Amino acid sequence: MSWFVSEILVLLLTRTRRRSGTIHDRGSLAILWVVIFSSISLGSWYGETHSHTIFDGAHWVRIVSLAVLAVGLAVRWTAIVSLGRTFSANVAIHANQKLYTKGLFALVRHPSYTGMMIVFASVGIHTRNWGAVAIILFPTFAALLYRMHVEETALRQAFGQEYEQYCKATRRLIPGIY
């Protein structure tokens, strides 16, 4: 619940309006929200109505899921705070924006999405059911892939060769892997 409230605040406080930047969102924000809400709702329902398949439903798994949630939130919020005023809930480029490649962004191009995926994994783990984990992770990952494509297209248009070089030096979500 705290994650959901924080995401609503991010949406309300950081969404770029047309007068303060060029929006390139292509519906990705709406798609992402629909997929996240649907996947978490369906996955949570599935986890509650089917047997616990993660470590036979051991209660300590839920404690682990809370620790994983804390890590995901820390990664996401660190990325958001690092970008400061240039962070936007919708895909937008601000007039004086510079390509940020420090901190977590030196490790991966989309650390806020890495944090989101960790959060989604924690929600799935909390159900203690592998099917629920898959229901939550696969659709949200697919929606994030679309979102990353939209975002990277906008960044290529805005920063050209500088962004291309950055892409060659860093992975999208997982350092050294993807």
N, C-alpha and C positions, 0 to 999 in steps of 0.2 A: 504494500500500500504506500509506503514512504517513497518508493521508487516512482510509482505512478504520479503522486503529488509533485515530486521534483520535476518530472517530465512535463507536466502541465505548466509549471512555473517557467521552465525553459522555453516552452512554446510561446507563452504569453509575453515573456520578457525579452526574448531574443529574436523573434521573427522580424525579418527585414521588410520594411514597407517600400514601395516603388520609389518614393522620393529620396530614400537614403541609400539605395543600391540597385544594381541590376539583378533581377530575379531570374534564375535559370531552373527552377524547381521541377518543371514538367510533371506535376502531379505526384512526385515521389513522396512528399510529406504525407499526403492523404493516403496513399497506398500503404506506406509504412505503418501508419496508425491503425488502419483497418486490419492489416495482417497481424500486427502485434496483439491487438485486442482479441481478434478471433482465435489466434493460435494459443494465447495464454488461457483464454476462457475454455476452449475445447480441450487443451492439454490438461488443465486443472480438473475439469470434469472427468476426463478419462482416468487420470491418476486416482481420483477419489472413488470411482466406480469399478475399478479393476484391482486385481491383487498387486501387492507391493513386490516388485521384482528386483529392486536395488537392495542388495544385502538383506534379503528377506524382510524388508520393511523396518530394519533396525532404526530405533528412534534417534540415534546419534547422527544418522544421515541428515536429518533436518537441521541439526546444529551445524554440520558441515556446510549445508546449503546457505545458512545465514553468513558464515564466514566467506563463502564464495561471493555472495551478494555484496558484502562490504568491499571486497576486492574490486568487483565490477564497478560499483559506484565510485570508488576512489579513482579508478582509471578514467572513467567517463568524466567526472567532475574536474579532475586534474587537466584533462584535455580542454574542456570548456573554459576553465579559468585561465589557462595558458593563452588561449586565443583572445580572451577579453572581449572588447567591443566588436571584433571582426567575426566572432562566432554568431551564427544565425541558425535558427531552427529550420528555416527553409534554405534551399540552395541559392545563395546570393553572393555577389561580389560587390564590395564597397569601393567607392572611387579611389581612395588612397590606400587600399589594402596591399599589404606586402605578403609574400609567401613565407609562412612560418615553418621553420624546420628544426626547431630546438626542442629540448625536453623529450617528451614521449613521441613527438613528431619526428625526432631523429631516428627513432626505432621503427615506427610504422606510419603510414600516411593517414590512417583513419583511427587514431586511438580512442576517440569517443565511441565509434562503432565496435571496437574491440571490447570496450567496457560494457556496451549494451549486450553483446553476445555472451559475456560472462554473466551478466544479470539474468539473461534468458536461461542460461544453463542452470543457474542457481534456482530459478523458479521451477524448472523441470526436475531437478534433483530433489527439491522439497516435496514433490509428489511421491517420491520413492518408487517410480515406475518408469522403466526404460521407454515404453511406448509413448508416455506423456512427454518425456524428454524430446523424443523425435518429433512429436506433434508441435512442440513449442519451438524447437531449434530450426528445423528444415525450412518451414515457410518464412520465418523471420530472417533467416540467412539469405534466402532468395530475394526477399524484398530489399534487404540491405545491399545485395549485389546490384540491383537496379539503381538504388540510391547512390551507390559509389560510382557507377557508370555516369550518372547524370552529373554528379559533383566533379568527377575527374574531367569530364568534357568541358565544364565551365572553367575549371582551373587551367586546363590547357589553352583555352581561348584567352584567358586573362594573363597568364604568365608564360605562355609559349615554351621556348627552349629551357628556361629555368625550371619549369615544372617537369619537363621531360627528363632532365638530369636528375631531379629529385626522385622521380619514379624509378629510374635505373638504380638509385642508391638505397631505396627503401621498399619494403614489402607493404602490402595493403593493411593486413590485420594482425598477422603473427610474425614477429621478428624472425628473419631468416627462412621462413617457411612459405607464407602466403601473404 
